[in-house]
Amino acid sequence: MASAALTPRALLAVKASVSLDQVSGPALRTFFRIASAWELATDEARMLLGEPPRSTFFEWKRTGDAKLSRDTLERISYVLGIYKALQILLPEPRTADAWIRKPNAAPIFGGESALSRMLSGNVADLYVVRQYLDAQRGG
């Protein structure tokens, strides 16, 4: 029986076929919907995106389109994963959206909120929050 898994060469071909241009617009629009659901202030949203200049941020918000860097796309990917995990763990949308601002006794948060950790400016902190939530849901 043939394996259904992609070979490394095939996987690279698939990755190469999707350009940053193709995913940047949808990623940005999704990010801004999540930012709205979480009621993020402008500076909070900018920090999660890696602190683009204010004019760039507002242009992205106005148009919902741009060619984003890999770093910005990685940050949006973690935010999307955090949002998705919260929707699974806490099926009531208001509760899920409010969770990021609540103090958390888990050792990785030190009594602070997940959002405080996420706003450190380090992409690694977005990863840590995502990893924590994935572990909570058994993933």
C-alpha positions as CSV (number, residue, x, y, z in Angstrom):
1,M,0.0,0.0,0.0
2,A,1.4,3.4,-1.0
3,S,1.8,6.0,1.7
4,A,-0.5,9.0,1.7
5,A,2.2,11.3,3.3
6,L,3.9,13.9,1.2
7,T,7.5,13.5,0.5
8,P,9.8,16.4,1.7
9,R,10.2,17.5,-2.0
10,A,6.4,17.4,-2.6
11,L,5.8,19.4,0.6
12,L,8.3,22.0,-0.5
13,A,6.5,22.3,-3.8
14,V,3.2,22.8,-2.1
15,K,4.7,25.5,0.2
16,A,6.3,27.2,-2.7
17,S,3.0,27.3,-4.6
18,V,1.3,29.5,-1.9
19,S,2.9,32.9,-1.9
20,L,3.0,35.4,0.9
21,D,0.8,37.7,-1.2
22,Q,-1.9,35.0,-1.4
23,V,-2.2,34.5,2.4
24,S,-1.4,38.0,3.6
25,G,-4.8,39.6,2.9
26,P,-6.9,36.8,4.4
27,A,-4.5,36.6,7.4
28,L,-4.8,40.3,8.1
29,R,-8.6,40.3,7.8
30,T,-8.9,37.4,10.2
31,F,-6.5,39.0,12.6
32,F,-8.6,42.2,12.7
33,R,-11.8,40.2,13.3
34,I,-10.1,38.5,16.3
35,A,-8.7,41.8,17.6
36,S,-12.3,43.1,17.5
37,A,-13.6,40.1,19.3
38,W,-10.9,40.5,22.0
39,E,-11.5,44.2,22.1
40,L,-7.8,45.0,21.6
41,A,-6.6,48.6,21.8
42,T,-4.7,49.8,18.8
43,D,-1.3,49.5,20.6
44,E,-2.2,45.9,21.8
45,A,-3.0,44.9,18.3
46,R,0.1,46.5,16.9
47,M,2.3,44.7,19.5
48,L,0.8,41.3,18.6
49,L,1.7,42.1,14.9
50,G,5.3,42.9,15.8
51,E,4.9,46.7,16.2
52,P,4.5,47.9,12.6
53,P,4.5,51.7,12.3
54,R,1.2,53.2,13.2
55,S,0.6,54.4,9.6
56,T,1.3,50.9,8.3
57,F,-1.0,49.4,10.9
58,F,-3.9,51.8,10.0
59,E,-3.3,51.2,6.3
60,W,-3.5,47.4,6.9
61,K,-6.7,47.9,8.9
62,R,-8.3,50.2,6.3
63,T,-7.5,48.0,3.3
64,G,-7.4,44.5,4.8
65,D,-4.5,43.8,2.4
66,A,-0.8,43.9,2.3
67,K,2.3,41.8,1.6
68,L,3.2,40.7,5.1
69,S,6.6,39.5,6.3
70,R,7.0,35.9,7.4
71,D,7.4,37.2,11.0
72,T,4.0,39.0,10.9
73,L,2.3,35.9,9.3
74,E,3.8,33.7,12.0
75,R,2.5,36.0,14.7
76,I,-1.0,36.0,13.1
77,S,-0.8,32.2,12.9
78,Y,-0.2,32.0,16.6
79,V,-3.1,34.4,17.3
80,L,-5.4,32.4,15.1
81,G,-4.4,29.2,16.9
82,I,-4.9,30.8,20.3
83,Y,-8.4,32.0,19.2
84,K,-9.3,28.6,17.8
85,A,-8.1,26.8,21.0
86,L,-10.2,29.1,23.2
87,Q,-13.3,28.6,21.1
88,I,-12.9,24.8,21.5
89,L,-12.1,25.0,25.3
90,L,-14.7,27.6,26.1
91,P,-17.6,27.1,23.7
92,E,-19.4,30.3,24.9
93,P,-17.8,33.0,22.7
94,R,-17.9,35.8,25.2
95,T,-16.2,33.6,27.8
96,A,-13.6,32.5,25.3
97,D,-12.9,36.1,24.2
98,A,-12.6,37.4,27.7
99,W,-10.2,34.6,28.9
100,I,-7.1,36.4,27.5
101,R,-7.6,39.3,29.9
102,K,-8.3,37.4,33.1
103,P,-5.5,36.8,35.6
104,N,-4.2,33.2,35.3
105,A,-2.6,31.1,38.1
106,A,-0.8,28.8,35.7
107,P,3.0,29.1,36.3
108,I,3.7,30.4,32.7
109,F,1.5,33.4,33.4
110,G,2.6,34.1,37.0
111,G,-0.8,35.5,38.0
112,E,-1.0,37.8,35.0
113,S,-3.3,37.5,32.0
114,A,-2.4,35.6,28.8
115,L,-2.6,38.9,27.0
116,S,0.1,40.3,29.2
117,R,2.3,37.5,28.2
118,M,1.4,37.8,24.6
119,L,2.2,41.6,24.6
120,S,5.8,41.1,25.6
121,G,6.7,41.7,22.0
122,N,8.4,38.3,21.6
123,V,6.9,35.9,19.1
124,A,8.0,33.1,21.4
125,D,5.5,34.3,24.0
126,L,2.7,33.9,21.5
127,Y,4.0,30.3,20.9
128,V,4.0,29.6,24.6
129,V,0.4,30.7,25.0
130,R,-0.6,28.6,22.0
131,Q,1.3,25.6,23.3
132,Y,-0.4,26.0,26.8
133,L,-3.9,26.1,25.3
134,D,-3.2,23.2,23.0
135,A,-2.0,21.2,26.0
136,Q,-5.2,22.1,27.9
137,R,-7.3,20.7,25.1
138,G,-5.2,17.5,25.0
139,G,-3.4,18.4,21.7
